[in-house]
């Protein structure tokens, strides 16, 4: 699994989960997580507004399953 210097491990996992919901992939295209797009998150975060970055950090709360940290 690719990691991020700026997001926690659970935040990064949340990004992949939500990305796969939005872009699940099919026979012709890869899923979000398989595409490798998330590997660029550290490059993109500095260009995002504070509110957009905060929204990504909320993924940790929304996708956290108790006992799976």
URUR-V905546 format. One record per pair of residues at least 24 apart in sequence whose C-alpha atoms are under 7 Angstrom apart, sorted by the first residue. I is the first residue (numbers start at 1). J is the second residue. D is the distance in whole Angstrom. If there is no record, write none. Layout:
BEGIN
((I/J/D) (I/J/D))
END
This chain:
BEGIN
((2/39/6) (4/42/6) (5/42/7) (6/42/6) (10/60/6) (10/69/7) (11/57/6) (11/59/6) (11/60/5) (14/59/5) (14/60/6) (14/63/5) (15/59/7))
END
